[in-house]
């Protein structure tokens, strides 16, 4: 998948080691909603200012129009 802006990128690792990268957190959520049998081991998002990867469960999300 093409990542258009790294600040919004997301990624996941499944229990079987499969890694997936997404253009944004919405694409990650949509993928797993469409694949309910997938077993997610970890999800990651980019920190907006530094673009470093963070575990999604510790990230603070802000919704804006």
C-alpha positions in Angstrom: 0.0 0.0 0.0 1.2 3.5 -0.8 1.7 5.6 2.3 0.8 9.2 1.2 1.8 10.9 4.5 3.9 9.1 7.1 2.4 11.2 9.9 -0.9 9.4 9.5 0.5 5.9 8.8 -0.5 2.8 10.7 0.7 -0.8 10.8 -0.1 -4.1 12.3 1.4 -7.5 13.1 -0.8 -10.6 13.2 -0.2 -13.6 15.5 1.3 -15.5 12.5 3.9 -12.7 11.9 2.2 -11.1 8.9 2.8 -7.4 8.8 0.5 -4.9 7.2 1.0 -1.1 6.5 -1.9 1.3 6.1 -2.2 4.9 4.8 -4.0 5.8 8.0 -5.7 4.4 11.1 -9.0 4.4 9.4 -7.7 1.9 6.8 -6.3 -0.3 9.5 -9.7 -0.3 11.3 -11.6 -1.0 8.1 -9.3 -3.9 7.2 -9.8 -5.7 10.5 -13.6 -5.0 10.4 -13.6 -6.7 7.0 -11.4 -9.6 8.3 -12.9 -10.5 11.7 -10.9 -13.8 11.9 -7.5 -12.1 11.8 -5.7 -12.3 15.1 -3.8 -9.0 15.7 -0.7 -9.3 17.9 0.1 -5.5 17.8 -1.0 -2.3 16.1 1.2 0.8 15.6 0.6 4.4 14.5 3.0 7.2 13.9 3.5 10.0 16.4 2.5 13.1 14.5 5.4 15.5 15.4 8.3 12.9 15.4 6.8 10.3 13.0 8.2 7.6 15.3 6.1 4.4 15.6 4.0 4.0 18.8 1.9 1.1 20.0 -1.7 2.1 19.1 -3.0 1.3 22.6 -0.8 4.0 24.2 -1.4 6.7 21.5 -3.6 9.7 22.0 -6.0 10.2 19.0 -7.5 13.5 18.1 -10.4 13.7 15.6 -10.5 16.7 13.4 -12.6 17.6 10.3 
